[in-house]
Amino acid sequence: MGDMTAARRRIAQATASGSESLDLSELQLTTADLSELLPELRAIDGLKKLNLASNALVTLPSEIGQLNGLQSLNLTRNRLTGLPPEIGSLTTLTILGLSNNQLTELPQEIGSLTLLKTLVISNNQLTGLPQGIGSLNA
């Protein structure tokens, strides 16, 4: 919980000082016991790596698609049951870690991630894969 509080405090300080965004390229909030994604993440410009492994996330908000420029997203060891279609807006993503969740399906939009090189989906409850996944480089 301390990581989440520190992240919120840093973002709040940046926006309180008149800045509309926070320049940060990498953010690690692992084992922070997060049950939801911080809405303040939208204010982070230039975020390239986001590590949210080992939390208690069940869903991701549609705002995840606003993280333009994100190259690596680690969501392993959470409680995700699905992903929003907006995940397909992360067109610069090269690494997507989704292992050890409770995913039963992946959205069709995941096929839009044409730069994706690594997709880790082991230890989920997937019953099939979307058609577009066959065109990925992963």
ABEGO torsion letter per residue (X at the ends): XAAAAAAAAAAAAAAAAGBABBBBABBBBBGAGBABBBAAAAABBGBABBBABGBABABBBAAAAABBGBABBBABGBABABBBAAAAABAABABBBABGBABABBBAAAAABAABABBBABGBABABBBAAAAABAX
